[in-house]
Amino acid sequence: MAQAAARTGLSPQEYLAFERSSPLRHEYADGEIFAMAGGTLEHSAVAANVIGELRSALQGRGCRVLTSDMRIKIAATRRYVYPDGAVVCSRPEFEDEQRDTLLNPRLVVEVLSDSSEGYDRGEKFAQYRTLPSLEEYVLASQKAPRIEVFTRQPDGAWLLRIHGPGERAALSSLDCALDVDRVYLDVFDRSPTGDGPPAAP
């Protein structure tokens, strides 16, 4: 989740120049830049596992699985964001010759946290929906084994499917699925009594 605005009044070009010289990552919205907060162990582990599962499923199929280092431009609303993961299957389109700002993700992944959940479900999802290339939006909990998949329908509506332990989250845009148990493998600490991870709500 982005923190409070670090600088204001910047044009997109000024933001990109600033960002490319900064050791930290910032998102951009309406002239303001927001420093990206760090994540918990569970957040990082879930994101890494999702990336790994997608990479394994899509290997050799012409799709590229991208980490949170890839910035995405949302042209319709003049925003620049960093998702926790993304997939591009057509020819990647970039803002400029730097090739560090993607324009056409097919799928985007966000790992939810206490500070980001409302933003990821609401405003950020609304921004992502303006991307013509986006076909699916994946939300993964860092508190329990739970994956939500929003799939764009032919009429422009978005269909939500929720998946928990023992299930596979189908990704129709990629013709593959995420195994929930594998995504959450070794993510949660086990208690001294041997109890497993929290159950999905």
C-alpha positions as CSV (number, residue, x, y, z in Angstrom):
1,M,0.0,0.0,0.0
2,A,1.2,3.5,-0.8
3,Q,1.9,5.8,2.2
4,A,1.1,9.5,2.5
5,A,2.1,11.7,-0.4
6,A,5.8,12.3,-0.6
7,R,5.7,15.0,-3.2
8,T,2.9,16.9,-5.1
9,G,2.4,18.9,-8.2
10,L,4.5,16.6,-10.5
11,S,3.7,15.9,-14.1
12,P,3.8,12.3,-15.3
13,Q,7.1,13.0,-17.0
14,E,8.6,14.6,-13.8
15,Y,7.3,11.6,-11.8
16,L,9.1,9.1,-14.2
17,A,12.3,11.1,-14.0
18,F,12.1,11.1,-10.2
19,E,11.2,7.5,-9.9
20,R,13.9,6.2,-12.2
21,S,16.5,7.9,-10.1
22,S,15.0,6.9,-6.7
23,P,16.2,3.9,-4.7
24,L,12.6,3.6,-3.4
25,R,9.4,2.8,-5.3
26,H,6.5,5.3,-5.5
27,E,3.0,5.2,-7.1
28,Y,1.7,8.3,-8.9
29,A,-1.9,9.7,-8.9
30,D,-3.1,13.1,-10.0
31,G,0.3,14.9,-9.6
32,E,1.1,13.3,-6.2
33,I,3.6,10.5,-5.5
34,F,3.2,8.0,-2.7
35,A,6.1,5.9,-1.2
36,M,5.4,2.2,-1.2
37,A,5.3,0.6,2.2
38,G,7.1,-2.7,2.9
39,G,5.2,-6.0,3.4
40,T,5.1,-8.7,6.0
41,L,6.7,-12.1,5.8
42,E,3.3,-13.6,4.9
43,H,2.7,-11.0,2.2
44,S,6.0,-11.6,0.6
45,A,5.7,-15.3,0.8
46,V,2.2,-15.4,-0.8
47,A,3.3,-13.0,-3.6
48,A,6.4,-15.2,-4.3
49,N,4.3,-18.4,-4.3
50,V,1.7,-16.9,-6.7
51,I,4.5,-15.8,-9.1
52,G,6.1,-19.2,-8.9
53,E,2.9,-21.0,-9.6
54,L,2.1,-18.8,-12.5
55,R,5.6,-19.1,-13.9
56,S,5.4,-22.9,-13.7
57,A,1.9,-23.1,-15.3
58,L,2.8,-20.7,-18.2
59,Q,6.3,-21.8,-19.0
60,G,6.8,-22.1,-22.8
61,R,3.4,-20.6,-23.6
62,G,4.5,-17.2,-24.7
63,C,3.4,-15.4,-21.5
64,R,5.6,-13.4,-19.2
65,V,5.1,-13.4,-15.4
66,L,6.2,-10.2,-13.8
67,T,7.1,-9.3,-10.3
68,S,6.3,-6.2,-8.2
69,D,9.2,-4.4,-9.8
70,M,7.2,-3.8,-13.0
71,R,5.4,-0.5,-13.0
72,I,2.0,-0.3,-14.8
73,K,0.6,2.9,-16.4
74,I,-3.2,3.3,-16.2
75,A,-3.5,5.8,-19.0
76,A,-7.2,6.6,-18.6
77,T,-6.7,8.0,-15.1
78,R,-3.1,9.2,-15.4
79,R,-1.8,6.8,-12.7
80,Y,1.3,4.7,-12.3
81,V,1.1,1.7,-9.9
82,Y,3.1,-1.4,-8.8
83,P,1.0,-4.5,-8.5
84,D,2.3,-7.5,-6.6
85,G,2.4,-9.5,-9.8
86,A,1.2,-9.3,-13.4
87,V,1.1,-11.4,-16.6
88,V,1.4,-10.2,-20.2
89,C,0.8,-12.6,-23.0
90,S,0.5,-10.5,-26.1
91,R,3.5,-8.4,-27.3
92,P,4.4,-6.2,-24.2
93,E,3.7,-2.5,-24.8
94,F,5.7,0.0,-22.9
95,E,5.4,3.7,-22.2
96,D,8.9,4.4,-23.7
97,E,12.2,2.9,-24.7
98,Q,13.1,2.3,-21.0
99,R,10.8,-0.7,-21.0
100,D,10.0,-0.3,-17.3
101,T,6.4,0.8,-17.5
102,L,3.9,-1.8,-18.9
103,L,0.7,-0.7,-20.6
104,N,-1.1,-4.0,-21.4
105,P,-1.2,-6.6,-18.6
106,R,-3.7,-9.4,-19.1
107,L,-3.8,-10.3,-15.4
108,V,-2.9,-8.5,-12.2
109,V,-2.3,-9.9,-8.7
110,E,-2.5,-8.0,-5.4
111,V,-1.8,-9.5,-2.0
112,L,-4.2,-8.0,0.6
113,S,-3.0,-6.4,3.8
114,D,-4.7,-4.5,6.6
115,S,-3.6,-1.2,5.2
116,S,-4.2,-2.0,1.5
117,E,-7.3,-4.2,1.4
118,G,-9.9,-1.4,1.0
119,Y,-7.8,0.4,-1.6
120,D,-7.1,-2.9,-3.6
121,R,-10.8,-3.8,-3.6
122,G,-12.1,-0.4,-4.3
123,E,-10.2,2.5,-5.9
124,K,-7.3,0.5,-7.2
125,F,-9.5,-2.1,-8.8
126,A,-11.6,0.6,-10.4
127,Q,-8.4,2.1,-11.9
128,Y,-7.3,-1.3,-13.2
129,R,-10.7,-1.9,-14.8
130,T,-10.0,1.0,-17.2
131,L,-7.2,-1.1,-18.8
132,P,-8.6,-2.5,-22.0
133,S,-6.1,-5.4,-21.9
134,L,-7.0,-6.5,-18.4
135,E,-9.0,-9.7,-18.3
136,E,-8.6,-10.9,-14.7
137,Y,-7.8,-9.5,-11.3
138,V,-6.6,-11.7,-8.5
139,L,-6.7,-10.9,-4.8
140,A,-4.8,-13.2,-2.4
141,S,-5.2,-13.0,1.4
142,Q,-2.1,-12.9,3.6
143,K,-4.1,-14.0,6.7
144,A,-5.7,-17.2,5.5
145,P,-5.7,-19.5,2.4
146,R,-8.2,-17.5,0.2
147,I,-7.9,-16.4,-3.4
148,E,-10.5,-14.2,-5.1
149,V,-10.6,-14.1,-8.9
150,F,-12.4,-11.3,-10.8
151,T,-13.0,-12.2,-14.5
152,R,-14.1,-9.7,-17.1
153,Q,-17.2,-10.9,-18.9
154,P,-18.2,-10.2,-22.5
155,D,-20.6,-7.5,-21.4
156,G,-17.9,-5.7,-19.3
157,A,-19.2,-6.9,-16.0
158,W,-16.8,-8.7,-13.6
159,L,-17.5,-12.2,-12.2
160,L,-16.1,-13.0,-8.8
161,R,-15.1,-16.5,-7.7
162,I,-13.7,-17.3,-4.2
163,H,-11.4,-20.3,-3.6
164,G,-10.2,-21.8,-0.3
165,P,-8.1,-24.8,0.9
166,G,-8.2,-27.9,-1.3
167,E,-9.4,-25.9,-4.3
168,R,-8.0,-24.6,-7.6
169,A,-8.6,-21.0,-8.6
170,A,-9.3,-21.1,-12.4
171,L,-7.8,-18.3,-14.4
172,S,-9.7,-18.4,-17.7
173,S,-7.6,-15.6,-19.2
174,L,-4.5,-17.8,-19.0
175,D,-6.2,-21.2,-19.3
176,C,-4.6,-22.4,-16.1
177,A,-5.3,-22.5,-12.4
178,L,-3.7,-21.6,-9.0
179,D,-3.6,-24.4,-6.5
180,V,-4.6,-22.7,-3.3
181,D,-2.7,-25.2,-1.1
182,R,0.5,-24.7,-3.1
183,V,0.1,-20.9,-3.0
184,Y,0.0,-21.0,0.8
185,L,2.5,-23.8,1.3
186,D,4.9,-22.8,4.2
187,V,3.4,-19.3,4.4
188,F,2.0,-19.6,8.0
189,D,3.9,-20.5,11.1
190,R,2.6,-23.6,12.8
191,S,1.9,-23.5,16.5
192,P,3.7,-25.7,19.0
193,T,0.6,-28.0,19.1
194,G,0.9,-28.6,15.4
195,D,-2.1,-26.6,14.4
196,G,-2.1,-25.6,10.8
197,P,-2.7,-22.2,9.2
198,P,-6.0,-20.3,9.8
199,A,-8.9,-21.5,7.8
200,A,-10.3,-19.4,5.0
201,P,-13.3,-17.2,6.2
